[in-house]
Amino acid sequence: MTLTILDATKDPKYNIDVNELEDLEFDGINHSDYPDYCDAYISKASIREEGKSESRDLTEEELEWVMDQHPNWFYNQLIDSLH
C-alpha cells in the first residue's frame, strides 16, 4: 500500500470523525521496529453514517486520510490493538 498525503482542506468529503470508526484492522506490523512501527497501517475500518442502519467500509483513500490527518490517534489505536 502506497500512502499519499491528502490535504483535508482541499477535499471536504473526507470529513471523518475518527471516534466513529469501528472494526479497525492493521497490517504491516513489524515488532522489531518497536516503538515506531513505521510500516504499520490501517488496512480496514468501518463507519456508520448518519441515518444509515449498517456500517460501510472506508475506502483506501479514506484510510490514508485518517492516518495522515490523525497520526496520534492512529498510533494510539495501533498500540491498543497490540495489547
PDB file of N, CA, C and O in Angstrom:
ATOM      1  N   MET A   1       0.850  -1.171   0.000  1.00  0.00           N
ATOM      2  CA  MET A   1       0.000   0.000   0.000  1.00  0.00           C
ATOM      3  C   MET A   1       0.889   1.225   0.000  1.00  0.00           C
ATOM      4  O   MET A   1       1.764   1.355   0.857  1.00  0.00           O
ATOM      5  N   THR A   2       0.683   2.114  -0.936  1.00  0.00           N
ATOM      6  CA  THR A   2       1.436   3.343  -1.006  1.00  0.00           C
ATOM      7  C   THR A   2       0.612   4.455  -0.378  1.00  0.00           C
ATOM      8  O   THR A   2      -0.532   4.690  -0.768  1.00  0.00           O
ATOM      9  N   LEU A   3       1.198   5.135   0.592  1.00  0.00           N
ATOM     10  CA  LEU A   3       0.492   6.221   1.257  1.00  0.00           C
ATOM     11  C   LEU A   3       0.809   7.539   0.581  1.00  0.00           C
ATOM     12  O   LEU A   3       1.959   7.813   0.238  1.00  0.00           O
ATOM     13  N   THR A   4      -0.201   8.338   0.394  1.00  0.00           N
ATOM     14  CA  THR A   4      -0.020   9.674  -0.146  1.00  0.00           C
ATOM     15  C   THR A   4      -0.588  10.662   0.855  1.00  0.00           C
ATOM     16  O   THR A   4      -1.510  10.342   1.606  1.00  0.00           O
ATOM     17  N   ILE A   5      -0.038  11.849   0.861  1.00  0.00           N
ATOM     18  CA  ILE A   5      -0.520  12.883   1.770  1.00  0.00           C
ATOM     19  C   ILE A   5      -1.704  13.587   1.100  1.00  0.00           C
ATOM     20  O   ILE A   5      -1.582  14.123  -0.002  1.00  0.00           O
ATOM     21  N   LEU A   6      -2.828  13.573   1.774  1.00  0.00           N
ATOM     22  CA  LEU A   6      -4.026  14.224   1.266  1.00  0.00           C
ATOM     23  C   LEU A   6      -4.310  15.453   2.109  1.00  0.00           C
ATOM     24  O   LEU A   6      -4.208  15.403   3.335  1.00  0.00           O
ATOM     25  N   ASP A   7      -4.661  16.543   1.472  1.00  0.00           N
ATOM     26  CA  ASP A   7      -4.965  17.777   2.178  1.00  0.00           C
ATOM     27  C   ASP A   7      -6.462  17.856   2.416  1.00  0.00           C
ATOM     28  O   ASP A   7      -7.240  18.031   1.479  1.00  0.00           O
ATOM     29  N   ALA A   8      -6.860  17.727   3.671  1.00  0.00           N
ATOM     30  CA  ALA A   8      -8.285  17.707   4.013  1.00  0.00           C
ATOM     31  C   ALA A   8      -8.975  19.017   3.672  1.00  0.00           C
ATOM     32  O   ALA A   8     -10.176  19.024   3.406  1.00  0.00           O
ATOM     33  N   THR A   9      -8.250  20.113   3.673  1.00  0.00           N
ATOM     34  CA  THR A   9      -8.868  21.404   3.372  1.00  0.00           C
ATOM     35  C   THR A   9      -9.274  21.493   1.908  1.00  0.00           C
ATOM     36  O   THR A   9     -10.151  22.284   1.561  1.00  0.00           O
ATOM     37  N   LYS A  10      -8.655  20.700   1.049  1.00  0.00           N
ATOM     38  CA  LYS A  10      -8.987  20.721  -0.371  1.00  0.00           C
ATOM     39  C   LYS A  10     -10.025  19.680  -0.754  1.00  0.00           C
ATOM     40  O   LYS A  10     -10.545  19.709  -1.869  1.00  0.00           O
ATOM     41  N   ASP A  11     -10.331  18.771   0.144  1.00  0.00           N
ATOM     42  CA  ASP A  11     -11.281  17.706  -0.164  1.00  0.00           C
ATOM     43  C   ASP A  11     -12.153  17.423   1.057  1.00  0.00           C
ATOM     44  O   ASP A  11     -11.863  16.504   1.824  1.00  0.00           O
ATOM     45  N   PRO A  12     -13.216  18.203   1.242  1.00  0.00           N
ATOM     46  CA  PRO A  12     -14.042  18.063   2.443  1.00  0.00           C
ATOM     47  C   PRO A  12     -14.814  16.751   2.520  1.00  0.00           C
ATOM     48  O   PRO A  12     -15.393  16.459   3.566  1.00  0.00           O
ATOM     49  N   LYS A  13     -14.847  15.955   1.467  1.00  0.00           N
ATOM     50  CA  LYS A  13     -15.585  14.694   1.536  1.00  0.00           C
ATOM     51  C   LYS A  13     -14.940  13.722   2.515  1.00  0.00           C
ATOM     52  O   LYS A  13     -15.558  12.734   2.915  1.00  0.00           O
ATOM     53  N   TYR A  14     -13.707  14.000   2.898  1.00  0.00           N
ATOM     54  CA  TYR A  14     -13.024  13.149   3.869  1.00  0.00           C
ATOM     55  C   TYR A  14     -13.188  13.664   5.288  1.00  0.00           C
ATOM     56  O   TYR A  14     -12.301  13.479   6.122  1.00  0.00           O
ATOM     57  N   ASN A  15     -14.285  14.293   5.563  1.00  0.00           N
ATOM     58  CA  ASN A  15     -14.566  14.796   6.906  1.00  0.00           C
ATOM     59  C   ASN A  15     -15.073  13.635   7.760  1.00  0.00           C
ATOM     60  O   ASN A  15     -16.276  13.467   7.957  1.00  0.00           O
ATOM     61  N   ILE A  16     -14.122  12.835   8.266  1.00  0.00           N
ATOM     62  CA  ILE A  16     -14.440  11.614   9.004  1.00  0.00           C
ATOM     63  C   ILE A  16     -14.117  11.828  10.475  1.00  0.00           C
ATOM     64  O   ILE A  16     -13.016  12.257  10.820  1.00  0.00           O
ATOM     65  N   ASP A  17     -15.074  11.529  11.332  1.00  0.00           N
ATOM     66  CA  ASP A  17     -14.855  11.585  12.776  1.00  0.00           C
ATOM     67  C   ASP A  17     -14.224  10.255  13.192  1.00  0.00           C
ATOM     68  O   ASP A  17     -14.893   9.222  13.184  1.00  0.00           O
ATOM     69  N   VAL A  18     -12.940  10.279  13.554  1.00  0.00           N
ATOM     70  CA  VAL A  18     -12.238   9.034  13.873  1.00  0.00           C
ATOM     71  C   VAL A  18     -12.845   8.324  15.074  1.00  0.00           C
ATOM     72  O   VAL A  18     -12.674   7.114  15.226  1.00  0.00           O
ATOM     73  N   ASN A  19     -13.544   9.051  15.922  1.00  0.00           N
ATOM     74  CA  ASN A  19     -14.185   8.431  17.078  1.00  0.00           C
ATOM     75  C   ASN A  19     -15.371   7.557  16.682  1.00  0.00           C
ATOM     76  O   ASN A  19     -15.868   6.783  17.500  1.00  0.00           O
ATOM     77  N   GLU A  20     -15.821   7.670  15.455  1.00  0.00           N
ATOM     78  CA  GLU A  20     -16.932   6.876  14.944  1.00  0.00           C
ATOM     79  C   GLU A  20     -16.470   5.621  14.206  1.00  0.00           C
ATOM     80  O   GLU A  20     -17.301   4.824  13.770  1.00  0.00           O
ATOM     81  N   LEU A  21     -15.156   5.435  14.061  1.00  0.00           N
ATOM     82  CA  LEU A  21     -14.650   4.282  13.324  1.00  0.00           C
ATOM     83  C   LEU A  21     -14.775   3.011  14.152  1.00  0.00           C
ATOM     84  O   LEU A  21     -14.608   3.024  15.371  1.00  0.00           O
ATOM     85  N   GLU A  22     -15.072   1.913  13.461  1.00  0.00           N
ATOM     86  CA  GLU A  22     -15.267   0.616  14.095  1.00  0.00           C
ATOM     87  C   GLU A  22     -14.445  -0.439  13.364  1.00  0.00           C
ATOM     88  O   GLU A  22     -14.005  -0.226  12.234  1.00  0.00           O
ATOM     89  N   ASP A  23     -14.245  -1.576  14.021  1.00  0.00           N
ATOM     90  CA  ASP A  23     -13.646  -2.754  13.392  1.00  0.00           C
ATOM     91  C   ASP A  23     -12.310  -2.459  12.715  1.00  0.00           C
ATOM     92  O   ASP A  23     -12.084  -2.861  11.573  1.00  0.00           O
ATOM     93  N   LEU A  24     -11.435  -1.760  13.419  1.00  0.00           N
ATOM     94  CA  LEU A  24     -10.128  -1.427  12.860  1.00  0.00           C
ATOM     95  C   LEU A  24      -9.270  -2.681  12.713  1.00  0.00           C
ATOM     96  O   LEU A  24      -9.222  -3.528  13.605  1.00  0.00           O
ATOM     97  N   GLU A  25      -8.597  -2.780  11.570  1.00  0.00           N
ATOM     98  CA  GLU A  25      -7.625  -3.846  11.330  1.00  0.00           C
ATOM     99  C   GLU A  25      -6.332  -3.195  10.854  1.00  0.00           C
ATOM    100  O   GLU A  25      -6.353  -2.236  10.084  1.00  0.00           O
ATOM    101  N   PHE A  26      -5.205  -3.729  11.322  1.00  0.00           N
ATOM    102  CA  PHE A  26      -3.894  -3.175  10.992  1.00  0.00           C
ATOM    103  C   PHE A  26      -3.056  -4.218  10.276  1.00  0.00           C
ATOM    104  O   PHE A  26      -3.183  -5.416  10.531  1.00  0.00           O
ATOM    105  N   ASP A  27      -2.200  -3.754   9.380  1.00  0.00           N
ATOM    106  CA  ASP A  27      -1.230  -4.602   8.687  1.00  0.00           C
ATOM    107  C   ASP A  27       0.112  -3.885   8.700  1.00  0.00           C
ATOM    108  O   ASP A  27       0.210  -2.725   9.102  1.00  0.00           O
ATOM    109  N   GLY A  28       1.140  -4.592   8.256  1.00  0.00           N
ATOM    110  CA  GLY A  28       2.469  -4.003   8.174  1.00  0.00           C
ATOM    111  C   GLY A  28       3.161  -3.868   9.519  1.00  0.00           C
ATOM    112  O   GLY A  28       4.119  -3.105   9.654  1.00  0.00           O
ATOM    113  N   ILE A  29       2.682  -4.604  10.515  1.00  0.00           N
ATOM    114  CA  ILE A  29       3.255  -4.506  11.855  1.00  0.00           C
ATOM    115  C   ILE A  29       4.531  -5.341  11.913  1.00  0.00           C
ATOM    116  O   ILE A  29       4.517  -6.544  11.650  1.00  0.00           O
ATOM    117  N   ASN A  30       5.624  -4.684  12.258  1.00  0.00           N
ATOM    118  CA  ASN A  30       6.917  -5.344  12.404  1.00  0.00           C
ATOM    119  C   ASN A  30       7.405  -5.058  13.808  1.00  0.00           C
ATOM    120  O   ASN A  30       7.828  -3.941  14.106  1.00  0.00           O
ATOM    121  N   HIS A  31       7.352  -6.061  14.678  1.00  0.00           N
ATOM    122  CA  HIS A  31       7.677  -5.842  16.089  1.00  0.00           C
ATOM    123  C   HIS A  31       9.141  -5.485  16.315  1.00  0.00           C
ATOM    124  O   HIS A  31       9.482  -4.937  17.362  1.00  0.00           O
ATOM    125  N   SER A  32      10.007  -5.783  15.362  1.00  0.00           N
ATOM    126  CA  SER A  32      11.399  -5.370  15.518  1.00  0.00           C
ATOM    127  C   SER A  32      11.558  -3.863  15.315  1.00  0.00           C
ATOM    128  O   SER A  32      12.621  -3.304  15.585  1.00  0.00           O
ATOM    129  N   ASP A  33      10.505  -3.215  14.842  1.00  0.00           N
ATOM    130  CA  ASP A  33      10.501  -1.767  14.633  1.00  0.00           C
ATOM    131  C   ASP A  33       9.870  -1.016  15.809  1.00  0.00           C
ATOM    132  O   ASP A  33       9.615   0.185  15.723  1.00  0.00           O
ATOM    133  N   TYR A  34       9.621  -1.738  16.912  1.00  0.00           N
ATOM    134  CA  TYR A  34       9.047  -1.093  18.100  1.00  0.00           C
ATOM    135  C   TYR A  34       9.962   0.019  18.571  1.00  0.00           C
ATOM    136  O   TYR A  34      11.174  -0.193  18.559  1.00  0.00           O
ATOM    137  N   PRO A  35       9.495   1.175  18.982  1.00  0.00           N
ATOM    138  CA  PRO A  35       8.104   1.582  19.150  1.00  0.00           C
ATOM    139  C   PRO A  35       7.545   2.350  17.945  1.00  0.00           C
ATOM    140  O   PRO A  35       6.411   2.828  17.988  1.00  0.00           O
ATOM    141  N   ASP A  36       8.329   2.468  16.881  1.00  0.00           N
ATOM    142  CA  ASP A  36       7.906   3.313  15.748  1.00  0.00           C
ATOM    143  C   ASP A  36       6.808   2.688  14.896  1.00  0.00           C
ATOM    144  O   ASP A  36       5.846   3.358  14.522  1.00  0.00           O
ATOM    145  N   TYR A  37       6.954   1.424  14.598  1.00  0.00           N
ATOM    146  CA  TYR A  37       6.003   0.738  13.707  1.00  0.00           C
ATOM    147  C   TYR A  37       5.732   1.568  12.442  1.00  0.00           C
ATOM    148  O   TYR A  37       4.584   1.784  12.052  1.00  0.00           O
ATOM    149  N   CYS A  38       6.821   2.022  11.821  1.00  0.00           N
ATOM    150  CA  CYS A  38       6.678   2.947  10.692  1.00  0.00           C
ATOM    151  C   CYS A  38       6.040   2.319   9.454  1.00  0.00           C
ATOM    152  O   CYS A  38       5.575   3.047   8.577  1.00  0.00           O
ATOM    153  N   ASP A  39       6.004   0.989   9.357  1.00  0.00           N
ATOM    154  CA  ASP A  39       5.367   0.343   8.205  1.00  0.00           C
ATOM    155  C   ASP A  39       3.921  -0.053   8.465  1.00  0.00           C
ATOM    156  O   ASP A  39       3.238  -0.539   7.563  1.00  0.00           O
ATOM    157  N   ALA A  40       3.456   0.147   9.675  1.00  0.00           N
ATOM    158  CA  ALA A  40       2.080  -0.241  10.020  1.00  0.00           C
ATOM    159  C   ALA A  40       1.072   0.717   9.391  1.00  0.00           C
ATOM    160  O   ALA A  40       1.344   1.902   9.199  1.00  0.00           O
ATOM    161  N   TYR A  41      -0.070   0.180   9.084  1.00  0.00           N
ATOM    162  CA  TYR A  41      -1.148   0.990   8.511  1.00  0.00           C
ATOM    163  C   TYR A  41      -2.496   0.346   8.820  1.00  0.00           C
ATOM    164  O   TYR A  41      -2.576  -0.838   9.145  1.00  0.00           O
ATOM    165  N   ILE A  42      -3.551   1.150   8.712  1.00  0.00           N
ATOM    166  CA  ILE A  42      -4.910   0.634   8.876  1.00  0.00           C
ATOM    167  C   ILE A  42      -5.306  -0.001   7.551  1.00  0.00           C
ATOM    168  O   ILE A  42      -5.341   0.666   6.517  1.00  0.00           O
ATOM    169  N   SER A  43      -5.602  -1.288   7.591  1.00  0.00           N
ATOM    170  CA  SER A  43      -5.988  -1.987   6.364  1.00  0.00           C
ATOM    171  C   SER A  43      -7.500  -2.060   6.194  1.00  0.00           C
ATOM    172  O   SER A  43      -8.004  -2.286   5.094  1.00  0.00           O
ATOM    173  N   LYS A  44      -8.222  -1.864   7.310  1.00  0.00           N
ATOM    174  CA  LYS A  44      -9.682  -1.909   7.226  1.00  0.00           C
ATOM    175  C   LYS A  44     -10.278  -1.156   8.405  1.00  0.00           C
ATOM    176  O   LYS A  44      -9.769  -1.213   9.524  1.00  0.00           O
ATOM    177  N   ALA A  45     -11.351  -0.461   8.132  1.00  0.00           N
ATOM    178  CA  ALA A  45     -12.141   0.209   9.175  1.00  0.00           C
ATOM    179  C   ALA A  45     -13.522   0.453   8.593  1.00  0.00           C
ATOM    180  O   ALA A  45     -13.689   0.584   7.380  1.00  0.00           O
ATOM    181  N   SER A  46     -14.493   0.512   9.463  1.00  0.00           N
ATOM    182  CA  SER A  46     -15.849   0.799   9.005  1.00  0.00           C
ATOM    183  C   SER A  46     -16.422   1.952   9.825  1.00  0.00           C
ATOM    184  O   SER A  46     -15.936   2.278  10.908  1.00  0.00           O
ATOM    185  N   ILE A  47     -17.462   2.549   9.275  1.00  0.00           N
ATOM    186  CA  ILE A  47     -18.106   3.676   9.934  1.00  0.00           C
ATOM    187  C   ILE A  47     -19.603   3.598   9.671  1.00  0.00           C
ATOM    188  O   ILE A  47     -20.039   3.204   8.590  1.00  0.00           O
ATOM    189  N   ARG A  48     -20.363   3.971  10.655  1.00  0.00           N
ATOM    190  CA  ARG A  48     -21.821   4.033  10.490  1.00  0.00           C
ATOM    191  C   ARG A  48     -22.162   5.473  10.153  1.00  0.00           C
ATOM    192  O   ARG A  48     -21.966   6.377  10.966  1.00  0.00           O
ATOM    193  N   GLU A  49     -22.665   5.672   8.970  1.00  0.00           N
ATOM    194  CA  GLU A  49     -23.013   7.018   8.535  1.00  0.00           C
ATOM    195  C   GLU A  49     -24.362   7.417   9.098  1.00  0.00           C
ATOM    196  O   GLU A  49     -25.243   6.584   9.310  1.00  0.00           O
ATOM    197  N   GLU A  50     -24.499   8.695   9.331  1.00  0.00           N
ATOM    198  CA  GLU A  50     -25.727   9.237   9.903  1.00  0.00           C
ATOM    199  C   GLU A  50     -26.933   8.862   9.046  1.00  0.00           C
ATOM    200  O   GLU A  50     -26.929   9.042   7.829  1.00  0.00           O
ATOM    201  N   GLY A  51     -27.956   8.344   9.700  1.00  0.00           N
ATOM    202  CA  GLY A  51     -29.192   7.986   9.013  1.00  0.00           C
ATOM    203  C   GLY A  51     -29.188   6.616   8.368  1.00  0.00           C
ATOM    204  O   GLY A  51     -30.184   6.212   7.768  1.00  0.00           O
ATOM    205  N   LYS A  52     -28.071   5.886   8.481  1.00  0.00           N
ATOM    206  CA  LYS A  52     -27.990   4.552   7.876  1.00  0.00           C
ATOM    207  C   LYS A  52     -27.921   3.508   8.975  1.00  0.00           C
ATOM    208  O   LYS A  52     -27.346   3.745  10.037  1.00  0.00           O
ATOM    209  N   SER A  53     -28.511   2.351   8.712  1.00  0.00           N
ATOM    210  CA  SER A  53     -28.555   1.307   9.730  1.00  0.00           C
ATOM    211  C   SER A  53     -27.316   0.415   9.723  1.00  0.00           C
ATOM    212  O   SER A  53     -27.012  -0.229  10.727  1.00  0.00           O
ATOM    213  N   GLU A  54     -26.604   0.372   8.604  1.00  0.00           N
ATOM    214  CA  GLU A  54     -25.436  -0.504   8.514  1.00  0.00           C
ATOM    215  C   GLU A  54     -24.170   0.300   8.300  1.00  0.00           C
ATOM    216  O   GLU A  54     -24.191   1.381   7.710  1.00  0.00           O
ATOM    217  N   SER A  55     -23.066  -0.246   8.789  1.00  0.00           N
ATOM    218  CA  SER A  55     -21.763   0.389   8.601  1.00  0.00           C
ATOM    219  C   SER A  55     -21.261   0.120   7.192  1.00  0.00           C
ATOM    220  O   SER A  55     -21.680  -0.835   6.538  1.00  0.00           O
ATOM    221  N   ARG A  56     -20.370   0.963   6.744  1.00  0.00           N
ATOM    222  CA  ARG A  56     -19.704   0.742   5.457  1.00  0.00           C
ATOM    223  C   ARG A  56     -18.197   0.774   5.691  1.00  0.00           C
ATOM    224  O   ARG A  56     -17.715   1.443   6.606  1.00  0.00           O
ATOM    225  N   ASP A  57     -17.464   0.050   4.863  1.00  0.00           N
ATOM    226  CA  ASP A  57     -16.007   0.068   4.941  1.00  0.00           C
ATOM    227  C   ASP A  57     -15.477   1.352   4.326  1.00  0.00           C
ATOM    228  O   ASP A  57     -16.003   1.844   3.328  1.00  0.00           O
ATOM    229  N   LEU A  58     -14.435   1.883   4.935  1.00  0.00           N
ATOM    230  CA  LEU A  58     -13.776   3.052   4.378  1.00  0.00           C
ATOM    231  C   LEU A  58     -12.985   2.635   3.145  1.00  0.00           C
ATOM    232  O   LEU A  58     -12.503   1.506   3.058  1.00  0.00           O
ATOM    233  N   THR A  59     -12.857   3.549   2.199  1.00  0.00           N
ATOM    234  CA  THR A  59     -12.050   3.290   1.015  1.00  0.00           C
ATOM    235  C   THR A  59     -10.577   3.406   1.393  1.00  0.00           C
ATOM    236  O   THR A  59     -10.243   3.909   2.466  1.00  0.00           O
ATOM    237  N   GLU A  60      -9.712   2.946   0.521  1.00  0.00           N
ATOM    238  CA  GLU A  60      -8.272   3.065   0.749  1.00  0.00           C
ATOM    239  C   GLU A  60      -7.872   4.529   0.906  1.00  0.00           C
ATOM    240  O   GLU A  60      -7.044   4.859   1.754  1.00  0.00           O
ATOM    241  N   GLU A  61      -8.450   5.394   0.101  1.00  0.00           N
ATOM    242  CA  GLU A  61      -8.137   6.828   0.196  1.00  0.00           C
ATOM    243  C   GLU A  61      -8.587   7.412   1.531  1.00  0.00           C
ATOM    244  O   GLU A  61      -7.883   8.232   2.120  1.00  0.00           O
ATOM    245  N   GLU A  62      -9.756   6.994   2.007  1.00  0.00           N
ATOM    246  CA  GLU A  62     -10.235   7.466   3.307  1.00  0.00           C
ATOM    247  C   GLU A  62      -9.338   6.971   4.438  1.00  0.00           C
ATOM    248  O   GLU A  62      -9.057   7.708   5.383  1.00  0.00           O
ATOM    249  N   LEU A  63      -8.892   5.720   4.338  1.00  0.00           N
ATOM    250  CA  LEU A  63      -7.977   5.187   5.353  1.00  0.00           C
ATOM    251  C   LEU A  63      -6.674   5.984   5.373  1.00  0.00           C
ATOM    252  O   LEU A  63      -6.159   6.315   6.442  1.00  0.00           O
ATOM    253  N   GLU A  64      -6.150   6.288   4.202  1.00  0.00           N
ATOM    254  CA  GLU A  64      -4.929   7.092   4.121  1.00  0.00           C
ATOM    255  C   GLU A  64      -5.148   8.466   4.746  1.00  0.00           C
ATOM    256  O   GLU A  64      -4.295   8.964   5.480  1.00  0.00           O
ATOM    257  N   TRP A  65      -6.284   9.069   4.454  1.00  0.00           N
ATOM    258  CA  TRP A  65      -6.600  10.383   5.009  1.00  0.00           C
ATOM    259  C   TRP A  65      -6.629  10.332   6.534  1.00  0.00           C
ATOM    260  O   TRP A  65      -6.074  11.207   7.199  1.00  0.00           O
ATOM    261  N   VAL A  66      -7.274   9.310   7.085  1.00  0.00           N
ATOM    262  CA  VAL A  66      -7.365   9.171   8.539  1.00  0.00           C
ATOM    263  C   VAL A  66      -5.967   9.099   9.151  1.00  0.00           C
ATOM    264  O   VAL A  66      -5.683   9.784  10.133  1.00  0.00           O
ATOM    265  N   MET A  67      -5.097   8.275   8.574  1.00  0.00           N
ATOM    266  CA  MET A  67      -3.745   8.128   9.120  1.00  0.00           C
ATOM    267  C   MET A  67      -2.930   9.404   8.971  1.00  0.00           C
ATOM    268  O   MET A  67      -2.156   9.755   9.862  1.00  0.00           O
ATOM    269  N   ASP A  68      -3.098  10.100   7.848  1.00  0.00           N
ATOM    270  CA  ASP A  68      -2.358  11.347   7.614  1.00  0.00           C
ATOM    271  C   ASP A  68      -2.834  12.492   8.493  1.00  0.00           C
ATOM    272  O   ASP A  68      -2.023  13.265   9.003  1.00  0.00           O
ATOM    273  N   GLN A  69      -4.136  12.602   8.670  1.00  0.00           N
ATOM    274  CA  GLN A  69      -4.703  13.739   9.395  1.00  0.00           C
ATOM    275  C   GLN A  69      -4.762  13.521  10.904  1.00  0.00           C
ATOM    276  O   GLN A  69      -4.885  14.482  11.664  1.00  0.00           O
ATOM    277  N   HIS A  70      -4.677  12.274  11.341  1.00  0.00           N
ATOM    278  CA  HIS A  70      -4.802  11.938  12.774  1.00  0.00           C
ATOM    279  C   HIS A  70      -3.692  10.970  13.196  1.00  0.00           C
ATOM    280  O   HIS A  70      -3.986   9.871  13.667  1.00  0.00           O
ATOM    281  N   PRO A  71      -2.430  11.358  13.034  1.00  0.00           N
ATOM    282  CA  PRO A  71      -1.343  10.420  13.321  1.00  0.00           C
ATOM    283  C   PRO A  71      -1.286   9.973  14.777  1.00  0.00           C
ATOM    284  O   PRO A  71      -0.984   8.807  15.032  1.00  0.00           O
ATOM    285  N   ASN A  72      -1.558  10.832  15.726  1.00  0.00           N
ATOM    286  CA  ASN A  72      -1.539  10.433  17.136  1.00  0.00           C
ATOM    287  C   ASN A  72      -2.649   9.441  17.441  1.00  0.00           C
ATOM    288  O   ASN A  72      -2.425   8.448  18.133  1.00  0.00           O
ATOM    289  N   TRP A  73      -3.839   9.702  16.931  1.00  0.00           N
ATOM    290  CA  TRP A  73      -4.959   8.777  17.107  1.00  0.00           C
ATOM    291  C   TRP A  73      -4.608   7.421  16.488  1.00  0.00           C
ATOM    292  O   TRP A  73      -4.814   6.374  17.104  1.00  0.00           O
ATOM    293  N   PHE A  74      -4.079   7.455  15.269  1.00  0.00           N
ATOM    294  CA  PHE A  74      -3.695   6.219  14.575  1.00  0.00           C
ATOM    295  C   PHE A  74      -2.695   5.426  15.407  1.00  0.00           C
ATOM    296  O   PHE A  74      -2.868   4.221  15.595  1.00  0.00           O
ATOM    297  N   TYR A  75      -1.656   6.080  15.905  1.00  0.00           N
ATOM    298  CA  TYR A  75      -0.632   5.382  16.687  1.00  0.00           C
ATOM    299  C   TYR A  75      -1.233   4.792  17.965  1.00  0.00           C
ATOM    300  O   TYR A  75      -0.943   3.650  18.321  1.00  0.00           O
ATOM    301  N   ASN A  76      -2.058   5.561  18.642  1.00  0.00           N
ATOM    302  CA  ASN A  76      -2.689   5.059  19.870  1.00  0.00           C
ATOM    303  C   ASN A  76      -3.579   3.847  19.591  1.00  0.00           C
ATOM    304  O   ASN A  76      -3.585   2.893  20.369  1.00  0.00           O
ATOM    305  N   GLN A  77      -4.323   3.877  18.497  1.00  0.00           N
ATOM    306  CA  GLN A  77      -5.171   2.740  18.133  1.00  0.00           C
ATOM    307  C   GLN A  77      -4.323   1.515  17.801  1.00  0.00           C
ATOM    308  O   GLN A  77      -4.663   0.391  18.172  1.00  0.00           O
ATOM    309  N   LEU A  78      -3.221   1.746  17.101  1.00  0.00           N
ATOM    310  CA  LEU A  78      -2.315   0.659  16.763  1.00  0.00           C
ATOM    311  C   LEU A  78      -1.758   0.002  18.033  1.00  0.00           C
ATOM    312  O   LEU A  78      -1.790  -1.221  18.169  1.00  0.00           O
ATOM    313  N   ILE A  79      -1.257   0.807  18.943  1.00  0.00           N
ATOM    314  CA  ILE A  79      -0.691   0.288  20.190  1.00  0.00           C
ATOM    315  C   ILE A  79      -1.760  -0.446  20.995  1.00  0.00           C
ATOM    316  O   ILE A  79      -1.504  -1.524  21.532  1.00  0.00           O
ATOM    317  N   ASP A  80      -2.959   0.134  21.080  1.00  0.00           N
ATOM    318  CA  ASP A  80      -4.060  -0.538  21.797  1.00  0.00           C
ATOM    319  C   ASP A  80      -4.386  -1.894  21.169  1.00  0.00           C
ATOM    320  O   ASP A  80      -4.709  -2.842  21.885  1.00  0.00           O
ATOM    321  N   SER A  81      -4.306  -1.994  19.869  1.00  0.00           N
ATOM    322  CA  SER A  81      -4.643  -3.251  19.200  1.00  0.00           C
ATOM    323  C   SER A  81      -3.608  -4.344  19.474  1.00  0.00           C
ATOM    324  O   SER A  81      -3.901  -5.531  19.330  1.00  0.00           O
ATOM    325  N   LEU A  82      -2.414  -3.945  19.865  1.00  0.00           N
ATOM    326  CA  LEU A  82      -1.349  -4.917  20.133  1.00  0.00           C
ATOM    327  C   LEU A  82      -1.410  -5.483  21.540  1.00  0.00           C
ATOM    328  O   LEU A  82      -0.707  -6.446  21.850  1.00  0.00           O
ATOM    329  N   HIS A  83      -2.230  -4.907  22.388  1.00  0.00           N
ATOM    330  CA  HIS A  83      -2.311  -5.349  23.786  1.00  0.00           C
ATOM    331  C   HIS A  83      -3.557  -6.164  24.039  1.00  0.00           C
ATOM    332  O   HIS A  83      -3.782  -6.615  25.162  1.00  0.00           O
TER     333      HIS A  83
END
